Structure formats: C-alpha cells, structure tokens
Amino acid sequence: MCSRAIKIGFLLFFLIIPEMYCQYLESDWKARDKWMKVAQILEMADIQLGNNVADIGCHQGYMSIRVADFIGETGKVYSVDVREDRLNKLNDIASERGIKNIQTILGDYDDPKLEENSIDVVLIIDAYHEMNDYKQILFHVKKALKPDGRILILEKLKRQKIGKSRNEQTQGHTIAPKYVENELKEVGFEVIAIEKNLGYWEEDPDKKIWVMVGALPQS
C-alpha cells in the first residue's frame, strides 16, 4: 500500500505540479501576456489572415487562442497535444470565448497527426525540448506544410545549462538554438530567421527566450 501511494505521489508531481507553475494554465495567461512577445512571434512566423496554423504541444491553448483571434474566421488553428485533458480544457475555453476556428488533435509522441500539405505555419512553443522523437516529428511537420510553409520553434535557454550536452539540457527542460538549428537542417529545412533574445521566460533573467524559423527549400 505504501509503495503504491509513493508511486501515485510521484505521478501527480510530474504530471500536475510542473503544469501549475509553468504559465500553461488559463489562470496564468494574463501574467504571461506581460512577458511573452506574442505580436513579435506572429510577425516572425509571418502568420497571415486566413492561414492554417498548427500549434504542436498546445497545452491548454495559450498560443492557440491568440492565433485563432489573429487569423480570423477564414483561418484555422490545429491544436495538438498528447494529453486529452488539456485538449478538453482548450475546447471549453474556446467555447466560452465563442471561438470556432480551433480544431483539437490528440497526437502521438512521434506524430502530430496533421494532414499532408495543409498547414501554412507550425508553432512549437516551449515544447520541442520535451520531444524525444523530435526528428520523426520534424519529418511529419515537413509533410504537413504547404510548399511555402514555415515552422517556428520557441524555447528558453537556462543560464546554468549553457554549454551542456543536448541530453543534459533537455533533462533540465531547456535546449540551446544550436542543437535545433542542426536538427532542422538535417531534416531538410532552411533556417531563415533566428532571434536569440526575445525576453525572459516568466521574467526570469536566467531563462532567456529564443526563437527560430525554418522553411522548406524553394526550387
């Protein structure tokens, strides 16, 4: 009995506690608006009215909701997560706000389950470092993007993890842009924009936000 209780306790810690303190819950969105430069992110991704945008690793939909407002009724947001409870919450939030251009998708850990040649922009916001099957996911993203589509990856780089190996960084829930740039190129993307200082995650100067945009090579 004691052993089972301990296991349940660990499960609750790793599934619930991190989400409570990571600015992912709707109750924290107003605070997040103060330090996350959403307008600059949308501009870097070149998101336009009427676009189809995928938000991979959407959690409860902080970015999905903002993109849905920005692209208008003629556009569509495909919000992907591997946890159904997050997607259910996002559907509730969208319904409460009268937002009808969001479609939630329960993805696999190695497949966001997006239709081929259907997406203008893919966003991966503070989720890439959690993806063990990142190359497989990037291959799926390539197939899902339209010929002129783009992928934008946003991450935070923690000061104490600078210079560490990729594995050491991801275990600390962070990753450096150099690793992601190489991985995008390996899969066949061209890196067209990098911003290594887009403020600080949760206004913590030890967590610098960086953004990278990739595109498919044009023949």
C-alpha positions as CSV (number, residue, x, y, z in Angstrom):
1,M,0.0,0.0,0.0
2,C,2.8,2.4,0.9
3,S,4.7,1.7,-2.3
4,R,1.6,2.3,-4.4
5,A,0.9,5.6,-2.6
6,I,4.5,6.7,-3.3
7,K,4.1,5.9,-7.0
8,I,0.9,7.8,-7.2
9,G,2.6,10.7,-5.5
10,F,5.4,10.8,-8.0
11,L,2.9,10.6,-10.9
12,L,1.0,13.6,-9.5
13,F,4.2,15.5,-9.1
14,F,5.4,15.0,-12.6
15,L,2.0,15.4,-14.3
16,I,0.3,18.1,-12.3
17,I,2.8,20.2,-10.3
18,P,5.0,21.2,-13.3
19,E,2.0,22.4,-15.2
20,M,0.8,24.5,-12.3
21,Y,4.0,26.5,-12.2
22,C,4.8,26.8,-15.9
23,Q,2.4,29.5,-17.0
24,Y,0.4,27.0,-19.0
25,L,-3.0,27.2,-17.1
26,E,-5.6,29.7,-18.3
27,S,-5.5,31.4,-14.9
28,D,-1.8,32.4,-15.6
29,W,-2.3,33.8,-19.1
30,K,-2.7,37.4,-18.2
31,A,0.6,37.3,-16.4
32,R,2.2,35.5,-19.4
33,D,1.0,38.3,-21.7
34,K,3.3,40.7,-19.9
35,W,6.5,38.8,-20.8
36,M,5.7,36.7,-23.9
37,K,6.0,38.9,-27.0
38,V,3.1,37.3,-28.9
39,A,3.0,40.0,-31.6
40,Q,6.7,39.5,-32.5
41,I,6.2,35.8,-32.6
42,L,3.3,36.1,-35.0
43,E,5.4,38.5,-37.1
44,M,8.4,36.3,-37.2
45,A,6.3,33.3,-38.3
46,D,4.6,35.6,-40.9
47,I,1.2,34.4,-39.9
48,Q,-1.5,36.0,-42.1
49,L,-5.3,36.4,-42.0
50,G,-6.8,33.1,-43.2
51,N,-3.8,30.9,-42.6
52,N,-3.9,27.4,-41.3
53,V,-1.7,27.2,-38.2
54,A,-0.7,24.1,-36.2
55,D,0.2,24.6,-32.5
56,I,2.0,21.5,-31.5
57,G,2.3,20.9,-27.8
58,C,-0.5,23.4,-27.2
59,H,-1.3,22.6,-23.6
60,Q,-4.5,24.5,-22.6
61,G,-4.1,26.7,-25.7
62,Y,-2.4,30.0,-24.7
63,M,-1.0,30.5,-28.2
64,S,-3.8,28.7,-30.0
65,I,-6.4,31.2,-28.7
66,R,-4.3,34.2,-29.6
67,V,-3.6,32.8,-33.1
68,A,-7.2,32.0,-33.6
69,D,-8.2,35.6,-32.9
70,F,-5.4,36.9,-35.2
71,I,-6.1,34.8,-38.3
72,G,-9.9,35.4,-38.3
73,E,-12.8,33.1,-39.1
74,T,-11.3,32.2,-42.5
75,G,-8.2,30.7,-40.9
76,K,-7.9,27.6,-38.7
77,V,-5.8,26.6,-35.8
78,Y,-5.0,22.9,-35.3
79,S,-4.1,22.5,-31.7
80,V,-2.1,19.3,-31.0
81,D,-1.3,17.7,-27.7
82,V,-0.7,14.2,-26.4
83,R,-2.9,14.7,-23.4
84,E,-6.7,14.6,-23.9
85,D,-7.4,16.5,-20.7
86,R,-5.5,19.6,-22.0
87,L,-7.4,19.4,-25.3
88,N,-10.8,19.1,-23.4
89,K,-9.9,22.2,-21.4
90,L,-8.9,24.1,-24.6
91,N,-12.2,23.2,-26.2
92,D,-14.1,24.5,-23.1
93,I,-12.1,27.8,-23.2
94,A,-12.7,28.2,-26.9
95,S,-16.4,27.6,-26.5
96,E,-16.7,30.0,-23.6
97,R,-15.0,32.7,-25.7
98,G,-17.1,32.0,-28.8
99,I,-14.0,30.9,-30.8
100,K,-15.0,28.4,-33.6
101,N,-11.8,28.1,-35.7
102,I,-9.8,25.8,-33.4
103,Q,-9.7,22.0,-34.0
104,T,-8.0,20.0,-31.4
105,I,-6.0,16.9,-32.3
106,L,-4.8,14.2,-29.9
107,G,-1.4,13.4,-31.3
108,D,1.1,10.7,-30.7
109,Y,4.5,11.3,-29.1
110,D,6.1,10.9,-32.5
111,D,3.3,12.1,-34.8
112,P,1.2,15.3,-34.6
113,K,-1.3,13.7,-37.0
114,L,-1.6,16.6,-39.4
115,E,-2.8,16.2,-43.0
116,E,-0.2,16.5,-45.7
117,N,0.3,19.8,-47.5
118,S,-2.4,21.5,-45.3
119,I,-0.5,23.9,-43.0
120,D,0.9,27.4,-43.5
121,V,2.7,27.7,-40.2
122,V,3.6,25.2,-37.5
123,L,4.3,26.6,-34.0
124,I,6.2,24.6,-31.3
125,I,6.2,26.8,-28.2
126,D,8.3,25.6,-25.2
127,A,7.7,22.0,-26.2
128,Y,10.5,20.9,-28.5
129,H,12.8,20.1,-25.6
130,E,10.2,17.5,-24.4
131,M,10.1,15.7,-27.7
132,N,12.3,12.5,-27.6
133,D,11.2,11.7,-31.2
134,Y,12.0,15.2,-32.5
135,K,13.4,14.1,-35.9
136,Q,10.3,12.0,-36.6
137,I,8.1,14.9,-35.6
138,L,10.0,17.2,-37.9
139,F,9.6,14.8,-40.8
140,H,5.8,14.8,-40.2
141,V,5.9,18.6,-40.0
142,K,7.6,18.8,-43.4
143,K,4.9,16.7,-44.9
144,A,2.2,18.7,-43.4
145,L,3.5,22.1,-44.5
146,K,2.4,23.7,-47.8
147,P,5.4,24.4,-50.2
148,D,5.8,27.9,-48.8
149,G,5.1,26.9,-45.2
150,R,7.2,27.7,-42.1
151,I,8.0,26.2,-38.8
152,L,8.6,28.4,-35.7
153,I,10.2,26.9,-32.6
154,L,10.4,28.9,-29.4
155,E,12.4,27.8,-26.4
156,K,14.0,29.1,-23.3
157,L,17.7,28.6,-22.6
158,K,18.6,28.4,-18.9
159,R,21.8,30.0,-17.9
160,Q,23.0,27.1,-15.8
161,K,22.6,24.7,-18.8
162,I,24.6,26.8,-21.4
163,G,27.4,24.7,-22.9
164,K,25.9,21.4,-21.7
165,S,25.1,18.4,-23.9
166,R,21.8,18.2,-25.6
167,N,20.7,15.4,-23.2
168,E,21.8,17.4,-20.1
169,Q,19.8,20.4,-21.4
170,T,16.6,18.6,-22.2
171,Q,16.6,16.8,-18.9
172,G,16.6,20.3,-17.4
173,H,13.7,21.3,-19.6
174,T,15.7,23.6,-21.9
175,I,17.6,23.5,-25.1
176,A,20.1,25.7,-27.0
177,P,19.4,27.0,-30.5
178,K,22.5,25.4,-32.0
179,Y,21.0,21.9,-31.5
180,V,17.7,22.8,-33.0
181,E,19.3,24.6,-36.0
182,N,21.3,21.5,-36.8
183,E,18.3,19.2,-36.5
184,L,16.1,21.4,-38.7
185,K,18.9,21.3,-41.4
186,E,19.3,17.6,-41.1
187,V,15.6,17.0,-41.8
188,G,15.8,19.4,-44.8
189,F,14.6,22.8,-43.6
190,E,16.4,26.1,-44.3
191,V,16.8,28.3,-41.2
192,I,15.5,31.7,-42.3
193,A,15.4,33.6,-39.0
194,I,16.9,33.4,-35.5
195,E,16.2,35.7,-32.6
196,K,18.3,34.7,-29.6
197,N,16.9,37.2,-27.1
198,L,13.1,37.6,-27.1
199,G,12.9,38.4,-23.4
200,Y,12.9,36.1,-20.4
201,W,10.6,33.2,-19.6
202,E,8.5,34.2,-16.6
203,E,10.6,37.3,-16.4
204,D,13.5,35.2,-15.0
205,P,16.8,36.6,-16.3
206,D,18.3,33.0,-16.1
207,K,15.8,31.8,-18.7
208,K,16.4,33.7,-22.0
209,I,13.8,33.1,-24.7
210,W,15.0,32.4,-28.3
211,V,13.0,31.8,-31.5
212,M,13.9,30.1,-34.8
213,V,12.1,30.0,-38.1
214,G,12.6,27.3,-40.7
215,A,11.2,26.9,-44.2
216,L,11.2,24.4,-47.0
217,P,13.8,24.9,-49.7
218,Q,12.4,26.6,-52.8
219,S,13.3,25.1,-56.1
